[in-house]
Amino acid sequence: MSRVEPVTKSQLFLFLIQIQIGFGILYLPNTLQQTAKSDGWISIILAGCTVQLVIVLYWLLIRRFPSISYFELTKKIIGTHLGYIFNVLTYIYLILTSTYILIASSILVKNVLLTMTPHWAIGFLLLAMCIYLSSSNLQIIVRVFTVLSVVIMFIIVLSFLTFSLPMEVRNLTPIGSSGLSNIIKGIKDSLFALYGFGIILFLYSSARHKGKTFLKVITFSNIFVVAITVYLTFLSFVILNPTLISQLKLPVIYIFRPLHFNMIDRIDLIFISIWCIPVVMSIAVYIYFASHWKSTSFKKSNYFVYINGVLIYVLFLLASKSDQSFELYGKYLHFLSYVVMFMIPLILLVISYILKKKEHPS
C-alpha cells in the first residue's frame, strides 16, 4: 500500500510509547486522588490490562486485512456507505484529539514556561511545527519519533533525582482502602491518560513485521507506558501528601520543584520542557492520518494537511476561550473516544468474523 520503507519493530515500539504518553499522565495523580486515592496505582494497572485487551481486539481485526489502510478496511467489511460514516466519525475524532492536545499543550506552556506570550501565538507556533512534520511521509515521521525517544530516556534519568527527596511509603497504605468501586472509577480516569494506543489501527499496513510479531511489539509498548505511568504516580504519592496532591493540578511536575543543584536550578521547568516535545509532536501524527481518511494509500497529501491545520486552529480558538468551553470540549471528545476506539473496532471485528470477511492472498 505505502511506497515508503515499512516501519521496523524498534521504530514501531519507540513510536507507540511516545504517542501513548501524553499530558494526561501529568494530571493523573491529582485526578486519581479524587477517586481511587492511594490505590490509584491499582487503577492504572487495571486500565493497562483493559488497554491490552483492546489492543488484542485491534490486532485480531487489522490482521485480517494486512495490506490495506484502516479507512479502507471499514469499507471492505461493512460496505462503502456505512464504512464512509465510520470513517467520518474517525476523522472527526482525529481532528478533535489534535485540537485537545494543542489546547492542553498551549495552556501548559503558557502557565509554566511562557507566561507573557499570548495563548493564540503559542498554539499557532506549536501547530505550525506539527503541520510541517505531518506534510512528510509516514517513514519520516516515524524516524523523527525514533530520534525523540532519547527524550523518554532523559525523563527517566531526571526522575531518579527525586530519590534524594523525603519519601513516605505509608501514603500508599493500607492497600485497597479506597474500595473496589473507587478503584473502578479510577480506571476510567486512567484510560483517558493512555488513549494514544488508538493509533495502532492505522499502523499495521505500514509495518514490516506483521502477525504475532506486531502483537508482541505493541504489547511491550503498552507495558512500558503503563509502567512509566505507575512509576510517576507512585513517586507523586510517596513524595507529596494526599492533601497537597488534591490541591495541585500537576503533581508530577511539582515533585521536581524542590530539587536544586549548583549548576542546574528549576528541574521542574527542564522536565516539562522535555516532556512537551513528543506530546506536541504527536499532533502531527493525528493530522497525518486525518489527512488520508479518504485515500486508500498514505501518499503525500499536503492540501488536506493544510486544510486540517486551519480547521484545528479554528477549533483551538473556539474551545480555549474559557475553562468551561474547554471542559465541555473534553466531555464531547471523551464520549466520541469510546465510540471510535471501542465500539467501532468491536463492531467491525464481529461482522468480519460473522461474514468471514478477510483479505485473500494474491
C-alpha positions as CSV (number, residue, x, y, z in Angstrom):
1,M,0.0,0.0,0.0
2,S,2.6,2.5,1.1
3,R,5.5,3.2,-1.2
4,V,7.8,4.3,1.6
5,E,10.0,1.9,3.5
6,P,8.0,-0.1,6.1
7,V,8.2,0.6,9.8
8,T,10.6,-1.7,11.7
9,K,10.0,-3.3,15.1
10,S,12.2,-0.9,17.0
11,Q,10.7,2.1,15.2
12,L,7.2,0.9,16.0
13,F,7.9,0.4,19.7
14,L,9.6,3.8,20.1
15,F,6.8,5.5,18.1
16,L,4.0,4.0,20.1
17,I,5.3,4.7,23.5
18,Q,5.7,8.4,22.6
19,I,2.2,8.6,21.1
20,Q,0.7,6.9,24.2
21,I,2.5,9.1,26.7
22,G,0.6,12.4,26.9
23,F,-0.2,15.3,29.2
24,G,-2.8,13.2,31.0
25,I,-0.1,11.5,33.0
26,L,1.0,14.8,34.5
27,Y,-2.6,15.4,35.8
28,L,-3.4,11.8,36.7
29,P,-2.3,11.7,40.4
30,N,-4.5,14.7,41.1
31,T,-7.4,13.1,39.2
32,L,-6.9,9.7,41.0
33,Q,-6.8,11.4,44.4
34,Q,-10.4,12.3,43.9
35,T,-11.5,8.7,43.2
36,A,-9.1,5.9,43.9
37,K,-6.8,7.9,46.2
38,S,-3.7,5.9,47.3
39,D,-5.0,3.0,45.3
40,G,-4.6,4.9,42.1
41,W,-1.7,2.8,41.0
42,I,-4.0,-0.2,41.1
43,S,-6.5,1.6,38.8
44,I,-3.6,2.4,36.4
45,I,-2.6,-1.3,36.2
46,L,-6.2,-2.4,35.6
47,A,-6.6,0.3,33.0
48,G,-3.4,-1.0,31.3
49,C,-4.9,-4.5,31.3
50,T,-8.1,-3.1,29.7
51,V,-6.0,-1.3,27.0
52,Q,-4.1,-4.6,26.4
53,L,-7.5,-6.4,25.8
54,V,-8.5,-3.7,23.3
55,I,-5.1,-3.9,21.6
56,V,-5.6,-7.7,21.1
57,L,-9.0,-6.9,19.6
58,Y,-7.4,-4.4,17.3
59,W,-4.8,-6.9,16.2
60,L,-7.5,-9.6,15.5
61,L,-9.2,-7.1,13.3
62,I,-6.4,-5.5,11.3
63,R,-4.5,-8.7,10.7
64,R,-7.4,-9.9,8.6
65,F,-6.6,-7.1,6.1
66,P,-2.8,-6.8,6.3
67,S,-2.1,-4.7,3.2
68,I,-4.8,-2.0,3.3
69,S,-5.4,1.0,5.5
70,Y,-7.9,1.1,8.3
71,F,-10.1,3.6,6.4
72,E,-10.3,1.1,3.5
73,L,-10.8,-1.8,5.9
74,T,-14.1,-0.4,7.2
75,K,-15.5,-0.3,3.6
76,K,-14.4,-3.8,2.9
77,I,-16.2,-5.2,6.0
78,I,-19.5,-3.2,6.1
79,G,-19.8,-1.7,2.7
80,T,-18.9,1.6,1.1
81,H,-21.7,3.8,2.6
82,L,-21.7,2.6,6.2
83,G,-17.9,2.4,6.1
84,Y,-17.8,6.0,5.0
85,I,-19.9,7.0,8.0
86,F,-17.5,5.2,10.3
87,N,-14.6,6.9,8.6
88,V,-16.1,10.3,9.1
89,L,-16.5,9.6,12.8
90,T,-12.9,8.5,12.9
91,Y,-11.8,11.6,11.1
92,I,-13.7,13.9,13.5
93,Y,-12.1,12.0,16.4
94,L,-8.6,12.6,15.0
95,I,-9.2,16.3,14.4
96,L,-10.8,16.8,17.9
97,T,-8.0,14.9,19.6
98,S,-5.4,17.0,17.8
99,T,-7.2,20.2,19.0
100,Y,-7.4,18.9,22.5
101,I,-3.7,18.1,22.7
102,L,-2.9,21.5,21.2
103,I,-5.1,23.3,23.8
104,A,-3.6,21.3,26.7
105,S,-0.1,21.9,25.4
106,S,-0.5,25.6,24.9
107,I,-2.1,26.1,28.3
108,L,0.7,24.2,30.0
109,V,3.4,26.1,28.0
110,K,1.8,29.5,28.8
111,N,1.2,28.8,32.5
112,V,4.6,27.2,33.2
113,L,7.1,28.4,30.6
114,L,6.0,31.4,28.5
115,T,3.7,33.3,30.9
116,M,3.8,36.6,28.9
117,T,3.2,35.1,25.5
118,P,-0.4,35.2,24.1
119,H,-2.2,32.0,24.1
120,W,-3.1,32.2,20.4
121,A,0.5,32.7,19.5
122,I,1.7,29.7,21.4
123,G,-0.9,27.5,19.8
124,F,-0.1,28.8,16.3
125,L,3.6,28.1,16.6
126,L,3.1,24.6,18.0
127,L,0.6,23.8,15.3
128,A,2.8,25.2,12.5
129,M,5.6,22.9,13.6
130,C,3.3,19.9,13.6
131,I,1.8,20.8,10.2
132,Y,5.3,20.9,8.8
133,L,6.1,17.4,10.0
134,S,2.7,15.9,9.0
135,S,3.3,17.1,5.4
136,S,6.0,14.5,5.2
137,N,5.5,10.7,4.7
138,L,5.0,8.2,7.5
139,Q,8.5,6.9,7.4
140,I,10.0,10.4,8.1
141,I,7.5,11.0,10.9
142,V,8.4,7.6,12.5
143,R,12.1,8.4,12.2
144,V,11.6,11.8,13.9
145,F,9.9,10.0,16.8
146,T,12.7,7.4,16.9
147,V,15.2,10.2,17.4
148,L,13.0,11.8,20.0
149,S,13.0,8.5,22.0
150,V,16.1,10.0,23.7
151,V,13.7,12.4,25.4
152,I,11.9,9.5,27.2
153,M,15.2,8.1,28.5
154,F,16.2,11.6,29.7
155,I,12.9,11.9,31.5
156,I,13.5,8.6,33.3
157,V,17.0,9.7,34.3
158,L,15.6,13.0,35.6
159,S,13.1,11.2,37.7
160,F,15.9,9.4,39.5
161,L,16.9,12.7,41.1
162,T,13.7,12.7,43.1
163,F,15.1,9.7,45.1
164,S,17.0,12.2,47.2
165,L,13.8,13.7,48.5
166,P,12.0,12.5,51.6
167,M,9.5,9.7,50.8
168,E,6.6,8.4,52.8
169,V,5.6,4.9,51.6
170,R,2.9,4.8,54.2
171,N,0.9,7.2,52.0
172,L,0.1,4.2,49.9
173,T,-1.2,2.1,52.8
174,P,-3.5,0.4,53.6
175,I,-3.8,-1.1,50.1
176,G,-7.4,-1.4,48.9
177,S,-8.6,1.1,51.5
178,S,-10.4,3.3,48.9
179,G,-12.8,0.4,48.0
180,L,-13.4,-1.5,44.8
181,S,-16.0,1.0,43.4
182,N,-13.5,3.9,43.7
183,I,-10.7,1.8,42.1
184,I,-13.0,1.1,39.2
185,K,-13.8,4.8,38.8
186,G,-10.0,5.4,38.7
187,I,-9.8,3.0,35.8
188,K,-11.9,5.4,33.7
189,D,-9.6,8.3,34.6
190,S,-6.5,6.3,33.8
191,L,-7.8,5.2,30.4
192,F,-8.1,8.8,29.3
193,A,-4.4,9.3,30.0
194,L,-3.5,6.2,27.9
195,Y,-5.7,6.9,24.8
196,G,-2.9,7.2,22.3
197,F,-3.0,3.4,21.7
198,G,-5.8,4.0,19.1
199,I,-3.1,4.9,16.5
200,I,-2.3,1.2,16.3
201,L,-5.3,0.8,14.0
202,F,-3.5,2.8,11.3
203,L,-0.1,1.3,11.5
204,Y,-0.5,-2.4,10.6
205,S,-0.4,-2.0,6.9
206,S,2.8,0.0,7.1
207,A,4.6,-2.3,9.5
208,R,7.4,-4.5,8.2
209,H,6.7,-7.3,10.7
210,K,3.1,-8.4,10.9
211,G,1.2,-11.2,12.7
212,K,2.3,-12.2,16.2
213,T,5.5,-10.1,15.9
214,F,3.4,-7.0,15.6
215,L,1.3,-8.0,18.6
216,K,4.4,-8.5,20.7
217,V,5.8,-5.1,19.8
218,I,2.5,-3.2,20.6
219,T,2.1,-5.3,23.8
220,F,5.6,-4.4,25.0
221,S,5.0,-0.7,24.2
222,N,1.8,-0.8,26.3
223,I,3.5,-2.5,29.2
224,F,6.3,0.2,29.1
225,V,3.8,3.1,29.1
226,V,1.8,1.6,31.9
227,A,5.0,1.0,33.9
228,I,6.1,4.6,33.4
229,T,2.6,5.9,34.4
230,V,2.6,3.8,37.6
231,Y,6.1,4.8,38.4
232,L,5.5,8.6,38.1
233,T,2.2,8.2,40.0
234,F,3.9,6.2,42.7
235,L,6.6,8.9,43.1
236,S,3.9,11.6,43.4
237,F,2.1,9.8,46.1
238,V,5.1,8.9,48.2
239,I,6.8,12.4,47.9
240,L,3.6,14.5,48.3
241,N,0.9,14.1,50.9
242,P,-2.7,13.4,49.8
243,T,-3.8,16.9,50.7
244,L,-1.2,18.5,48.5
245,I,-1.9,16.2,45.6
246,S,-5.6,17.1,45.7
247,Q,-4.6,20.8,45.5
248,L,-2.0,20.6,42.8
249,K,-3.2,20.2,39.1
250,L,0.2,18.9,38.0
251,P,1.7,16.8,40.9
252,V,4.2,15.1,38.6
253,I,5.8,18.4,37.8
254,Y,5.7,19.6,41.4
255,I,7.8,16.7,42.7
256,F,10.8,18.1,40.8
257,R,10.4,21.6,42.2
258,P,12.3,21.0,45.5
259,L,15.4,19.8,43.5
260,H,18.2,22.3,43.4
261,F,21.8,21.9,42.3
262,N,24.8,24.2,42.0
263,M,24.8,24.3,38.1
264,I,21.1,23.4,37.4
265,D,18.1,25.0,39.0
266,R,14.3,24.6,38.4
267,I,14.5,20.9,37.3
268,D,10.7,21.1,37.0
269,L,11.0,23.5,34.1
270,I,13.6,21.3,32.4
271,F,11.3,18.3,32.9
272,I,8.2,20.0,31.4
273,S,10.2,21.4,28.5
274,I,11.4,18.0,27.6
275,W,8.0,16.3,28.2
276,C,6.3,18.8,25.8
277,I,8.4,17.7,22.8
278,P,7.0,14.2,22.0
279,V,3.5,15.2,23.2
280,V,3.2,18.2,21.0
281,M,4.7,16.3,18.1
282,S,2.0,13.6,18.4
283,I,-0.4,16.2,17.0
284,A,1.4,15.7,13.7
285,V,0.6,12.0,13.7
286,Y,-3.1,12.7,14.2
287,I,-3.1,15.3,11.4
288,Y,-1.2,13.0,9.1
289,F,-3.8,10.1,9.4
290,A,-6.7,12.5,9.4
291,S,-5.4,13.9,6.0
292,H,-5.6,10.4,4.5
293,W,-9.0,9.3,5.6
294,K,-10.5,9.4,2.0
295,S,-7.4,7.8,0.3
296,T,-6.5,4.1,0.1
297,S,-2.8,4.8,0.5
298,F,-0.6,7.0,2.5
299,K,0.8,9.2,-0.3
300,K,1.7,12.8,0.4
301,S,-1.4,14.9,0.5
302,N,-0.3,18.4,1.7
303,Y,-3.5,20.0,0.6
304,F,-5.6,18.2,3.2
305,V,-2.8,18.6,5.8
306,Y,-3.2,22.4,5.5
307,I,-7.0,22.3,5.5
308,N,-6.9,20.2,8.6
309,G,-4.4,22.6,10.2
310,V,-6.7,25.5,9.6
311,L,-9.7,23.6,11.0
312,I,-7.8,22.6,14.1
313,Y,-6.6,26.2,14.8
314,V,-10.2,27.5,14.5
315,L,-11.4,24.8,16.9
316,F,-8.5,25.7,19.1
317,L,-9.5,29.4,19.3
318,L,-13.2,28.5,20.0
319,A,-12.6,25.7,22.6
320,S,-9.9,27.6,24.5
321,K,-12.0,30.8,25.1
322,S,-12.7,29.7,28.7
323,D,-12.2,26.9,31.1
324,Q,-15.8,25.9,30.8
325,S,-15.7,25.6,27.0
326,F,-12.5,23.5,27.2
327,E,-14.1,21.3,29.8
328,L,-17.2,20.8,27.6
329,Y,-15.0,20.1,24.7
330,G,-13.2,17.4,26.7
331,K,-16.5,15.7,27.6
332,Y,-17.6,15.5,23.9
333,L,-14.2,14.1,23.0
334,H,-14.4,11.6,25.8
335,F,-17.7,10.3,24.5
336,L,-16.5,10.2,20.9
337,S,-13.4,8.3,22.0
338,Y,-15.5,5.4,23.3
339,V,-17.3,5.2,20.0
340,V,-14.3,5.4,17.8
341,M,-11.8,3.4,19.8
342,F,-14.0,0.8,21.3
343,M,-17.4,0.4,19.7
344,I,-16.5,0.8,16.0
345,P,-13.5,-1.7,16.1
346,L,-15.6,-4.2,18.0
347,I,-18.4,-3.9,15.6
348,L,-16.0,-4.4,12.6
349,L,-14.4,-7.4,14.3
350,V,-17.6,-9.2,15.0
351,I,-19.0,-8.5,11.5
352,S,-15.8,-9.6,9.8
353,Y,-15.9,-13.0,11.6
354,I,-19.6,-13.5,11.1
355,L,-19.4,-12.7,7.3
356,K,-16.0,-14.2,7.0
357,K,-14.5,-11.0,5.6
358,K,-10.8,-11.1,5.2
359,E,-8.1,-10.2,2.6
360,H,-7.4,-13.0,0.2
361,P,-3.7,-13.6,-0.7
362,S,-3.0,-12.6,-4.3
